[in-house]
């Protein structure tokens, strides 16, 4: 890990994401697109590594987080979930970022009820899950944004959700808030095999990544690994040639830069935009029923 940190420059250049050939707006997921071969292979490799790590544990669930917002952890998680589901394994993606939920936007599904409603309102998890968002992939969205998210994710009911999910799915992937902002991800990691950190080139500072790792170690949670997002494929290729290795160049370019605020909460504008998006999704769902 120390060698990895020493290789992360303090501020690398950030490249903007290009639209897919189809022009479909799905925020960088590999769903319904024709992604480059290297991107698909990168996620297959990541899928294999995560499955290998989990095979050594007694749990089939993990948490994905990042030091701060803007590192791309939610998009990375969505793509991992899709990749595992495409391998004909049953996956549940749980959005437990109860402050700034994202998965319902990425997959364009409604968020009328979810984790917070199961915990607070005692709703039935079976009735709240979105089944078959894609083949083999179910999604449990965040639900209403609560006033006490930290208390909710550390509650016994949250433990029951994770335990139920582990019993009903091959893999359970949990989207959690940034480690250096709130303690939610650390609380959730204790319920699972551990936590995977996402760091982004040009966004994540080396010191911030170090602090995130120290926070995880301080509470005796297990760091399963680190994913470097938006890496420069050409630089990686040159490094492999220099070191005597060759292979595929993995290139991640995701445009996932929501603004970081000190209290890590949705702004009034974002709440209004989300409401418009949910209204649009509901309208499309009603149209499809006719």
Long-range contacts (C-beta under 8 A, 24 or more apart in sequence): 1-213, 1-223, 1-226, 4-226, 5-206, 5-209, 5-210, 8-199, 8-204, 8-206, 8-209, 8-228, 9-206, 10-205, 10-206, 11-202, 11-205, 12-201, 12-202, 12-232, 13-201, 13-202, 14-201, 14-202, 14-203, 14-230, 15-202, 15-230, 15-232, 15-253, 16-253, 16-255, 17-253, 17-254, 17-255, 18-253, 26-106, 27-75, 27-105, 27-106, 27-254, 27-255, 27-256, 28-72, 28-75, 28-79, 28-253, 28-254, 28-255, 28-256, 29-75, 29-78, 29-79, 29-82, 29-106, 29-107, 30-79, 30-82, 30-83, 31-78, 31-82, 31-107, 31-134, 36-251, 38-233, 38-248, 38-249, 38-250, 38-251, 39-250, 39-251, 39-252, 41-248, 41-250, 42-248, 42-250, 42-251, 42-252, 43-79, 43-80, 43-82, 43-83, 44-83, 45-250, 46-80, 46-83, 46-227, 47-80, 47-83, 47-84, 47-87, 49-225, 50-80, 50-84, 50-196, 50-224, 50-225, 51-84, 51-171, 53-193, 53-224, 53-225, 54-171, 54-193, 57-193, 57-194, 58-193, 59-166, 59-192, 59-193, 60-166, 60-169, 60-170, 60-171, 60-172, 60-193, 61-162, 61-165, 61-166, 61-171, 61-172, 61-173, 61-174, 61-191, 61-192, 61-193, 62-172, 62-173, 62-174, 62-192, 62-193, 62-194, 62-195, 62-196, 62-224, 63-174, 63-176, 63-185, 63-188, 63-189, 63-192, 63-194, 63-195, 63-196, 64-173, 64-174, 64-175, 64-176, 64-195, 64-196, 64-197, 64-198, 65-176, 65-177, 65-178, 65-179, 65-185, 65-195, 65-196, 65-197, 65-198, 65-212, 66-178, 66-179, 66-197, 66-198, 66-199, 66-200, 66-204, 66-212, 67-178, 67-179, 67-180, 67-197, 67-199, 67-204, 67-205, 67-208, 67-209, 67-211, 67-212, 68-178, 68-180, 68-181, 68-204, 68-208, 68-260, 69-100, 69-178, 69-181, 69-258, 69-259, 69-260, 69-264, 70-200, 70-203, 70-256, 70-257, 70-258, 70-260, 71-178, 71-198, 71-199, 71-200, 71-203, 71-204, 71-229, 71-256, 72-198, 72-200, 72-229, 72-230, 72-252, 72-254, 72-256, 73-175, 73-178, 73-198, 74-102, 74-103, 74-106, 74-175, 74-256, 75-106, 75-254, 75-256, 76-198, 76-227, 76-229, 76-252, 76-254, 77-103, 77-173, 77-175, 78-103, 78-106, 78-107, 80-173, 81-137, 81-173, 82-134, 82-137, 84-170, 84-171, 84-173, 85-134, 85-135, 85-136, 85-137, 86-135, 86-136, 88-136, 89-136, 89-170, 89-171, 90-136, 90-138, 90-168, 90-169, 90-170, 90-171, 91-136, 91-137, 91-138, 91-169, 91-170, 91-171, 91-172, 91-173, 92-129, 92-138, 92-139, 92-140, 92-165, 92-168, 92-169, 92-171, 92-172, 92-173, 93-137, 93-138, 93-139, 93-140, 93-173, 93-175, 94-139, 94-140, 94-161, 94-162, 94-165, 94-172, 94-173, 94-174, 94-175, 95-139, 95-140, 95-141, 95-142, 95-175, 96-142, 96-153, 96-158, 96-174, 96-175, 96-176, 96-184, 96-188, 97-142, 97-175, 97-176, 97-177, 97-184, 98-142, 98-143, 98-145, 98-146, 98-149, 98-152, 98-153, 98-177, 98-184, 99-145, 99-149, 99-177, 99-182, 99-184, 99-264, 99-265, 99-266, 100-177, 100-258, 100-264, 100-265, 100-266, 101-141, 101-142, 101-145, 101-175, 102-175, 103-139, 103-141, 103-142, 103-175, 104-139, 104-141, 104-142, 104-278, 105-274, 105-277, 107-133, 107-139, 108-281, 109-133, 109-139, 109-141, 109-281, 110-141, 110-278, 110-281, 110-282, 110-285, 111-141, 111-142, 111-143, 111-274, 111-278, 112-143, 112-278, 113-141, 113-143, 113-144, 114-140, 114-141, 114-142, 114-143, 114-144, 115-140, 115-141, 115-142, 115-143, 115-152, 115-158, 115-161, 116-142, 116-143, 116-144, 116-145, 116-146, 116-149, 116-152, 117-143, 117-144, 118-143, 118-157, 118-161, 119-152, 119-155, 119-157, 119-158, 119-161, 120-144, 120-146, 120-152, 125-161, 125-164, 138-169, 140-165, 145-265, 145-266, 149-177, 149-182, 149-184, 150-182, 150-183, 150-184, 150-187, 153-184, 153-187, 153-188, 154-184, 154-187, 158-188, 158-191, 159-191, 162-188, 162-191, 162-192, 163-191, 177-264, 178-212, 178-264, 179-212, 179-215, 179-216, 180-208, 180-211, 180-212, 180-215, 181-260, 181-264, 182-264, 186-215, 186-216, 186-219, 186-221, 189-216, 189-221, 189-222, 190-219, 190-221, 193-222, 193-224, 194-221, 194-222, 194-223, 194-224, 195-221, 195-222, 195-223, 195-224, 196-223, 196-224, 196-225, 196-226, 196-227, 197-223, 197-225, 197-226, 197-227, 198-226, 198-227, 198-229, 199-226, 199-227, 199-228, 199-229, 200-228, 200-229, 200-230, 201-228, 201-229, 201-230, 201-231, 201-232, 202-230, 203-230, 203-257, 229-254, 230-254
